[in-house]
């Protein structure tokens, strides 16, 4: 299943009216993830396919926050909403595997 279709399924969208918006959010999320894994100087231009779930999670959060950017929570009557910040540290353990500094730290012994 393509990322766009998977995100639309999660959000509950069945038409194509918002495809351009969702594709823009996908592009932004991929850029964020690539910036994280490339921060040690490596230049990965394509996102590893097994990290698609992170892009999906980020896009759903971004989509749900549209119109409420900058807010942490909102209440109206008895209904309240809280928005999670999009912080890649939540997925750091999965993303760090692709960082050069992580690869250099793996294995070996360290004597103090």
C-alpha positions as CSV (number, residue, x, y, z in Angstrom):
1,X,0.0,0.0,0.0
2,X,1.4,3.4,-0.9
3,X,2.0,5.9,1.9
4,X,-0.7,8.3,0.6
5,X,-3.3,5.5,0.6
6,X,-2.3,4.3,4.0
7,X,-2.5,7.8,5.5
8,X,-5.9,8.4,3.9
9,X,-7.1,5.1,5.4
10,X,-5.9,6.2,8.9
11,X,-7.5,9.6,8.6
12,X,-10.7,8.3,7.0
13,X,-10.5,10.0,3.6
14,X,-11.9,8.3,0.6
15,X,-11.7,10.9,-2.1
16,X,-8.8,12.7,-3.8
17,X,-9.7,16.2,-2.8
18,X,-6.9,16.6,-0.2
19,X,-4.3,14.5,-2.0
20,X,-2.1,17.5,-2.8
21,X,-2.1,18.6,0.8
22,X,-1.3,15.1,2.1
23,X,1.5,14.7,-0.5
24,X,2.9,18.0,0.7
25,X,2.8,16.8,4.3
26,X,4.4,13.5,3.3
27,X,7.2,15.4,1.5
28,X,7.8,17.6,4.7
29,X,7.8,14.5,7.0
30,X,10.3,12.7,4.7
31,X,12.5,15.8,4.7
32,X,12.5,15.9,8.5
33,X,13.4,12.2,8.8
34,X,16.2,12.5,6.2
35,X,17.5,15.6,7.9
36,X,17.7,13.7,11.2
37,X,19.5,10.7,9.8
38,X,21.8,12.9,7.7
39,X,22.9,15.2,10.5
40,X,26.3,13.5,10.7
41,X,27.2,14.4,7.2
42,X,26.0,11.4,5.3
43,X,23.7,12.2,2.4
44,X,20.9,9.7,2.0
45,X,18.6,11.1,-0.6
46,X,16.0,8.3,-0.3
47,X,14.2,7.3,2.9
48,X,14.7,3.6,3.9
49,X,11.3,1.9,3.2
50,X,11.2,0.4,6.7
51,X,10.9,3.9,8.1
52,X,7.6,4.6,6.3
53,X,5.7,4.1,9.5
54,X,7.4,7.1,11.0
55,X,6.4,9.3,8.0
56,X,2.8,8.0,8.4
57,X,2.7,8.8,12.1
58,X,4.1,12.3,11.5
59,X,1.7,13.1,8.6
60,X,-1.3,12.0,10.6
61,X,-0.2,14.3,13.5
62,X,0.4,17.2,11.1
63,X,-2.9,16.6,9.3
64,X,-4.8,16.5,12.6
65,X,-3.2,19.8,13.8
66,X,-4.2,21.8,10.7
67,X,-5.9,24.9,11.8
68,X,-4.6,24.5,15.3
69,X,-0.9,25.0,14.7
70,X,1.0,26.2,17.7
71,X,-1.6,25.0,20.2
72,X,-0.8,22.3,22.8
73,X,-4.4,21.8,23.8
74,X,-7.9,23.1,23.3
75,X,-11.2,22.8,25.1
76,X,-14.8,23.6,24.2
77,X,-17.5,22.6,26.6
78,X,-16.8,19.1,27.7
79,X,-14.7,18.3,24.7
80,X,-10.9,18.8,24.9
81,X,-8.1,18.0,22.5
82,X,-4.4,17.7,23.1
83,X,-1.8,17.7,20.2
84,X,1.5,15.9,20.4
85,X,4.5,17.9,19.3
86,X,6.3,16.4,16.3
87,X,9.5,15.5,17.9
88,X,11.7,12.9,16.2
89,X,13.2,11.9,19.5
90,X,10.2,9.6,19.9
91,X,11.6,7.5,17.1
92,X,15.3,8.1,17.8
93,X,16.1,4.5,18.6
94,X,14.9,3.5,15.1
95,X,16.4,6.4,13.3
96,X,19.8,6.4,15.0
97,X,20.6,3.1,13.2
98,X,20.9,5.0,10.0
99,X,23.2,7.8,11.4
100,X,26.9,7.6,10.8
101,X,27.8,8.6,14.3
102,X,25.7,5.6,15.6
103,X,27.5,3.3,13.2
104,X,30.9,4.4,14.5
105,X,29.8,3.9,18.1
106,X,28.6,0.4,17.7
107,X,30.6,-2.6,18.9
108,X,34.0,-2.7,20.4
109,X,35.2,-2.1,23.9
110,X,35.7,1.1,25.8
111,X,38.1,1.2,28.6
112,X,38.0,4.0,31.2
